[in-house]
Amino acid sequence: MTDDADRAAQIVMDAEERALATRLVRMRTLGCATSSCTVCGDPIPVARRQAVEGCRTCVECQDALEQAR
């Protein structure tokens, strides 16, 4: 049996999954269009840009963004 809170949580999770999927598609389509981090402005190493298609952040900023979630 689910209650309103469970349904609301599921709606939020579904929306987040759709938003993430949309972002991933967009990132794959655009590729890594930047050589500097969109958060801090530091250069993104070539190895990271090659390894992570569509990257827009340096490792440190990406870690911080993931920790904030």
N, CA, C and O atoms as a Tinker XYZ file with bonds, in Angstrom:
   276  protein
     1  N      0.856000   -1.173000    0.000000    73     2
     2  CA     0.000000    0.000000    0.000000    64     1     3
     3  C      0.900000    1.234000    0.000000    63     2     4     5
     4  O      1.833000    1.329000    0.798000    81     3
     5  N      0.619000    2.169000   -0.891000    73     3     6
     6  CA     1.409000    3.393000   -0.946000    64     5     7
     7  C      0.569000    4.573000   -0.495000    63     6     8     9
     8  O     -0.646000    4.618000   -0.692000    81     7
     9  N      1.248000    5.513000    0.110000    73     7    10
    10  CA     0.541000    6.710000    0.542000    64     9    11
    11  C      0.952000    7.896000   -0.330000    63    10    12    13
    12  O      1.740000    7.745000   -1.264000    81    11
    13  N      0.423000    9.055000   -0.023000    73    11    14
    14  CA     0.704000   10.241000   -0.827000    64    13    15
    15  C      2.192000   10.581000   -0.862000    63    14    16    17
    16  O      2.705000   10.991000   -1.904000    81    15
    17  N      2.885000   10.418000    0.250000    73    15    18
    18  CA     4.314000   10.725000    0.303000    64    17    19
    19  C      5.100000    9.797000   -0.624000    63    18    20    21
    20  O      6.023000   10.240000   -1.308000    81    19
    21  N      4.738000    8.514000   -0.648000    73    19    22
    22  CA     5.410000    7.570000   -1.537000    64    21    23
    23  C      5.174000    7.932000   -2.999000    63    22    24    25
    24  O      6.101000    7.901000   -3.808000    81    23
    25  N      3.943000    8.271000   -3.333000    73    23    26
    26  CA     3.628000    8.652000   -4.711000    64    25    27
    27  C      4.370000    9.928000   -5.102000    63    26    28    29
    28  O      4.892000   10.026000   -6.212000    81    27
    29  N      4.419000   10.897000   -4.204000    73    27    30
    30  CA     5.128000   12.145000   -4.474000    64    29    31
    31  C      6.620000   11.884000   -4.674000    63    30    32    33
    32  O      7.237000   12.437000   -5.585000    81    31
    33  N      7.188000   11.046000   -3.825000    73    31    34
    34  CA     8.608000   10.705000   -3.957000    64    33    35
    35  C      8.873000   10.021000   -5.289000    63    34    36    37
    36  O      9.891000   10.288000   -5.928000    81    35
    37  N      7.985000    9.156000   -5.712000    73    35    38
    38  CA     8.145000    8.466000   -6.984000    64    37    39
    39  C      8.052000    9.445000   -8.158000    63    38    40    41
    40  O      8.805000    9.327000   -9.125000    81    39
    41  N      7.145000   10.395000   -8.076000    73    39    42
    42  CA     7.013000   11.407000   -9.124000    64    41    43
    43  C      8.296000   12.226000   -9.236000    63    42    44    45
    44  O      8.765000   12.502000  -10.340000    81    43
    45  N      8.856000   12.610000   -8.107000    73    43    46
    46  CA    10.099000   13.382000   -8.098000    64    45    47
    47  C     11.232000   12.549000   -8.686000    63    46    48    49
    48  O     11.993000   13.048000   -9.515000    81    47
    49  N     11.357000   11.300000   -8.278000    73    47    50
    50  CA    12.414000   10.431000   -8.799000    64    49    51
    51  C     12.273000   10.233000  -10.304000    63    50    52    53
    52  O     13.269000   10.256000  -11.028000    81    51
    53  N     11.055000   10.040000  -10.775000    73    51    54
    54  CA    10.821000    9.874000  -12.211000    64    53    55
    55  C     11.232000   11.130000  -12.975000    63    54    56    57
    56  O     11.861000   11.042000  -14.029000    81    55
    57  N     10.883000   12.283000  -12.448000    73    55    58
    58  CA    11.236000   13.551000  -13.103000    64    57    59
    59  C     12.745000   13.735000  -13.137000    63    58    60    61
    60  O     13.292000   14.180000  -14.146000    81    59
    61  N     13.425000   13.398000  -12.042000    73    59    62
    62  CA    14.879000   13.520000  -12.001000    64    61    63
    63  C     15.537000   12.567000  -12.991000    63    62    64    65
    64  O     16.509000   12.934000  -13.651000    81    63
    65  N     15.017000   11.353000  -13.099000    73    63    66
    66  CA    15.567000   10.393000  -14.054000    64    65    67
    67  C     15.385000   10.878000  -15.491000    63    66    68    69
    68  O     16.292000   10.740000  -16.311000    81    67
    69  N     14.220000   11.445000  -15.798000    73    67    70
    70  CA    13.985000   11.974000  -17.147000    64    69    71
    71  C     14.921000   13.148000  -17.435000    63    70    72    73
    72  O     15.474000   13.250000  -18.530000    81    71
    73  N     15.096000   14.029000  -16.455000    73    71    74
    74  CA    15.974000   15.181000  -16.635000    64    73    75
    75  C     17.416000   14.723000  -16.849000    63    74    76    77
    76  O     18.120000   15.267000  -17.700000    81    75
    77  N     17.853000   13.737000  -16.088000    73    75    78
    78  CA    19.206000   13.216000  -16.237000    64    77    79
    79  C     19.380000   12.561000  -17.604000    63    78    80    81
    80  O     20.395000   12.771000  -18.268000    81    79
    81  N     18.401000   11.775000  -18.025000    73    79    82
    82  CA    18.477000   11.124000  -19.334000    64    81    83
    83  C     18.543000   12.167000  -20.446000    63    82    84    85
    84  O     19.311000   12.014000  -21.396000    81    83
    85  N     17.749000   13.215000  -20.331000    73    83    86
    86  CA    17.764000   14.283000  -21.328000    64    85    87
    87  C     19.120000   14.965000  -21.360000    63    86    88    89
    88  O     19.658000   15.245000  -22.432000    81    87
    89  N     19.663000   15.230000  -20.195000    73    87    90
    90  CA    20.980000   15.877000  -20.121000    64    89    91
    91  C     22.061000   14.991000  -20.717000    63    90    92    93
    92  O     22.931000   15.483000  -21.437000    81    91
    93  N     22.024000   13.697000  -20.432000    73    91    94
    94  CA    23.019000   12.787000  -20.980000    64    93    95
    95  C     22.948000   12.731000  -22.500000    63    94    96    97
    96  O     23.980000   12.716000  -23.171000    81    95
    97  N     21.747000   12.699000  -23.040000    73    95    98
    98  CA    21.588000   12.696000  -24.493000    64    97    99
    99  C     22.160000   13.984000  -25.072000    63    98   100   101
   100  O     22.873000   13.957000  -26.074000    81    99
   101  N     21.847000   15.103000  -24.442000    73    99   102
   102  CA    22.340000   16.394000  -24.910000    64   101   103
   103  C     23.862000   16.450000  -24.850000    63   102   104   105
   104  O     24.505000   16.951000  -25.772000    81   103
   105  N     24.438000   15.936000  -23.767000    73   103   106
   106  CA    25.889000   15.943000  -23.617000    64   105   107
   107  C     26.548000   15.062000  -24.673000    63   106   108   109
   108  O     27.573000   15.433000  -25.244000    81   107
   109  N     25.962000   13.905000  -24.928000    73   107   110
   110  CA    26.530000   13.012000  -25.944000    64   109   111
   111  C     26.431000   13.634000  -27.327000    63   110   112   113
   112  O     27.333000   13.477000  -28.150000    81   111
   113  N     25.351000   14.331000  -27.579000    73   111   114
   114  CA    25.153000   14.972000  -28.873000    64   113   115
   115  C     26.137000   16.119000  -29.069000    63   114   116   117
   116  O     26.719000   16.268000  -30.143000    81   115
   117  N     26.318000   16.918000  -28.040000    73   115   118
   118  CA    27.189000   18.083000  -28.136000    64   117   119
   119  C     28.663000   17.736000  -28.005000    63   118   120   121
   120  O     29.520000   18.459000  -28.513000    81   119
   121  N     28.962000   16.633000  -27.327000    73   119   122
   122  CA    30.354000   16.303000  -27.049000    64   121   123
   123  C     30.923000   17.258000  -26.021000    63   122   124   125
   124  O     30.195000   18.044000  -25.414000    81   123
   125  N     32.203000   17.185000  -25.834000    73   123   126
   126  CA    32.861000   18.073000  -24.876000    64   125   127
   127  C     33.231000   19.353000  -25.613000    63   126   128   129
   128  O     34.276000   19.433000  -26.259000    81   127
   129  N     32.379000   20.331000  -25.510000    73   127   130
   130  CA    32.550000   21.557000  -26.281000    64   129   131
   131  C     33.394000   22.593000  -25.556000    63   130   132   133
   132  O     33.592000   23.696000  -26.065000    81   131
   133  N     33.880000   22.260000  -24.405000    73   131   134
   134  CA    34.631000   23.250000  -23.645000    64   133   135
   135  C     35.926000   22.638000  -23.124000    63   134   136   137
   136  O     35.974000   21.456000  -22.784000    81   135
   137  N     36.960000   23.446000  -23.067000    73   135   138
   138  CA    38.228000   22.966000  -22.527000    64   137   139
   139  C     38.438000   23.481000  -21.112000    63   138   140   141
   140  O     39.452000   23.182000  -20.480000    81   139
   141  N     37.477000   24.256000  -20.616000    73   139   142
   142  CA    37.572000   24.742000  -19.242000    64   141   143
   143  C     36.280000   24.433000  -18.493000    63   142   144   145
   144  O     35.202000   24.348000  -19.081000    81   143
   145  N     36.418000   24.271000  -17.200000    73   143   146
   146  CA    35.297000   23.914000  -16.325000    64   145   147
   147  C     34.257000   25.041000  -16.304000    63   146   148   149
   148  O     34.604000   26.211000  -16.139000    81   147
   149  N     33.001000   24.684000  -16.471000    73   147   150
   150  CA    31.934000   25.683000  -16.456000    64   149   151
   151  C     31.630000   26.183000  -15.050000    63   150   152   153
   152  O     30.910000   27.167000  -14.883000    81   151
   153  N     32.178000   25.508000  -14.032000    73   151   154
   154  CA    31.948000   25.934000  -12.645000    64   153   155
   155  C     33.069000   26.842000  -12.162000    63   154   156   157
   156  O     32.817000   27.960000  -11.710000    81   155
   157  N     34.311000   26.364000  -12.255000    73   155   158
   158  CA    35.430000   27.134000  -11.690000    64   157   159
   159  C     36.292000   27.824000  -12.738000    63   158   160   161
   160  O     37.053000   28.735000  -12.412000    81   159
   161  N     36.182000   27.399000  -13.990000    73   159   162
   162  CA    36.963000   28.022000  -15.052000    64   161   163
   163  C     38.329000   27.416000  -15.280000    63   162   164   165
   164  O     39.018000   27.791000  -16.230000    81   163
   165  N     38.741000   26.479000  -14.425000    73   163   166
   166  CA    40.038000   25.822000  -14.607000    64   165   167
   167  C     40.016000   24.953000  -15.863000    63   166   168   169
   168  O     38.954000   24.495000  -16.283000    81   167
   169  N     41.184000   24.727000  -16.460000    73   167   170
   170  CA    41.238000   23.868000  -17.647000    64   169   171
   171  C     40.829000   22.432000  -17.311000    63   170   172   173
   172  O     41.148000   21.919000  -16.238000    81   171
   173  N     40.119000   21.793000  -18.243000    73   171   174
   174  CA    39.781000   20.375000  -18.105000    64   173   175
   175  C     40.864000   19.607000  -18.843000    63   174   176   177
   176  O     41.057000   19.825000  -20.039000    81   175
   177  N     41.581000   18.707000  -18.160000    73   175   178
   178  CA    42.657000   17.967000  -18.817000    64   177   179
   179  C     42.155000   17.197000  -20.044000    63   178   180   181
   180  O     41.027000   16.704000  -20.064000    81   179
   181  N     43.005000   17.106000  -21.053000    73   179   182
   182  CA    42.659000   16.412000  -22.288000    64   181   183
   183  C     42.239000   14.977000  -21.997000    63   182   184   185
   184  O     41.286000   14.482000  -22.598000    81   183
   185  N     42.931000   14.307000  -21.090000    73   183   186
   186  CA    42.589000   12.917000  -20.768000    64   185   187
   187  C     41.156000   12.804000  -20.261000    63   186   188   189
   188  O     40.451000   11.857000  -20.610000    81   187
   189  N     40.717000   13.755000  -19.445000    73   187   190
   190  CA    39.335000   13.724000  -18.942000    64   189   191
   191  C     38.362000   13.988000  -20.084000    63   190   192   193
   192  O     37.345000   13.302000  -20.194000    81   191
   193  N     38.651000   14.959000  -20.927000    73   191   194
   194  CA    37.755000   15.255000  -22.046000    64   193   195
   195  C     37.618000   14.071000  -22.983000    63   194   196   197
   196  O     36.550000   13.850000  -23.555000    81   195
   197  N     38.697000   13.304000  -23.145000    73   195   198
   198  CA    38.639000   12.127000  -24.004000    64   197   199
   199  C     37.913000   10.967000  -23.316000    63   198   200   201
   200  O     37.190000   10.210000  -23.963000    81   199
   201  N     38.107000   10.836000  -22.014000    73   199   202
   202  CA    37.513000    9.723000  -21.263000    64   201   203
   203  C     36.037000    9.945000  -20.962000    63   202   204   205
   204  O     35.264000    8.988000  -20.931000    81   203
   205  N     35.637000   11.193000  -20.739000    73   203   206
   206  CA    34.263000   11.512000  -20.355000    64   205   207
   207  C     33.649000   12.394000  -21.434000    63   206   208   209
   208  O     33.743000   13.621000  -21.392000    81   207
   209  N     33.026000   11.743000  -22.389000    73   207   210
   210  CA    32.423000   12.473000  -23.499000    64   209   211
   211  C     31.361000   13.438000  -22.983000    63   210   212   213
   212  O     30.479000   13.051000  -22.216000    81   211
   213  N     31.451000   14.679000  -23.405000    73   211   214
   214  CA    30.464000   15.668000  -23.002000    64   213   215
   215  C     30.753000   16.336000  -21.674000    63   214   216   217
   216  O     29.913000   17.070000  -21.154000    81   215
   217  N     31.936000   16.091000  -21.114000    73   215   218
   218  CA    32.240000   16.688000  -19.807000    64   217   219
   219  C     32.224000   18.202000  -19.893000    63   218   220   221
   220  O     32.611000   18.782000  -20.908000    81   219
   221  N     31.784000   18.823000  -18.844000    73   219   222
   222  CA    31.718000   20.275000  -18.769000    64   221   223
   223  C     32.382000   20.798000  -17.486000    63   222   224   225
   224  O     32.511000   22.006000  -17.286000    81   223
   225  N     32.799000   19.858000  -16.622000    73   223   226
   226  CA    33.387000   20.260000  -15.352000    64   225   227
   227  C     34.683000   19.504000  -15.106000    63   226   228   229
   228  O     34.890000   18.410000  -15.630000    81   227
   229  N     35.548000   20.103000  -14.304000    73   227   230
   230  CA    36.760000   19.405000  -13.889000    64   229   231
   231  C     36.384000   18.338000  -12.862000    63   230   232   233
   232  O     35.255000   18.313000  -12.372000    81   231
   233  N     37.317000   17.470000  -12.543000    73   231   234
   234  CA    37.044000   16.368000  -11.617000    64   233   235
   235  C     36.598000   16.897000  -10.256000    63   234   236   237
   236  O     35.647000   16.388000   -9.665000    81   235
   237  N     37.289000   17.917000   -9.769000    73   235   238
   238  CA    36.974000   18.442000   -8.434000    64   237   239
   239  C     35.554000   19.007000   -8.370000    63   238   240   241
   240  O     34.814000   18.730000   -7.427000    81   239
   241  N     35.183000   19.793000   -9.368000    73   239   242
   242  CA    33.835000   20.374000   -9.371000    64   241   243
   243  C     32.773000   19.300000   -9.580000    63   242   244   245
   244  O     31.699000   19.370000   -8.983000    81   243
   245  N     33.063000   18.305000  -10.422000    73   243   246
   246  CA    32.103000   17.218000  -10.624000    64   245   247
   247  C     31.900000   16.457000   -9.325000    63   246   248   249
   248  O     30.769000   16.120000   -8.975000    81   247
   249  N     32.988000   16.180000   -8.603000    73   247   250
   250  CA    32.857000   15.511000   -7.295000    64   249   251
   251  C     31.982000   16.332000   -6.354000    63   250   252   253
   252  O     31.113000   15.782000   -5.678000    81   251
   253  N     32.205000   17.647000   -6.307000    73   251   254
   254  CA    31.427000   18.513000   -5.427000    64   253   255
   255  C     29.944000   18.499000   -5.823000    63   254   256   257
   256  O     29.068000   18.465000   -4.959000    81   255
   257  N     29.669000   18.527000   -7.133000    73   255   258
   258  CA    28.284000   18.495000   -7.587000    64   257   259
   259  C     27.602000   17.194000   -7.202000    63   258   260   261
   260  O     26.443000   17.189000   -6.789000    81   259
   261  N     28.332000   16.083000   -7.341000    73   259   262
   262  CA    27.751000   14.790000   -6.989000    64   261   263
   263  C     27.554000   14.648000   -5.493000    63   262   264   265
   264  O     26.585000   14.025000   -5.058000    81   263
   265  N     28.445000   15.210000   -4.699000    73   263   266
   266  CA    28.309000   15.150000   -3.241000    64   265   267
   267  C     27.118000   15.990000   -2.769000    63   266   268   269
   268  O     26.496000   15.672000   -1.755000    81   267
   269  N     26.801000   17.062000   -3.504000    73   267   270
   270  CA    25.706000   17.947000   -3.116000    64   269   271
   271  C     24.341000   17.306000   -3.356000    63   270   272   273
   272  O     23.345000   17.758000   -2.791000    81   271
   273  N     24.278000   16.285000   -4.164000    73   271   274
   274  CA    22.997000   15.634000   -4.492000    64   273   275
   275  C     22.515000   14.790000   -3.380000    63   274   276
   276  O     21.455000   14.174000   -3.488000    81   275
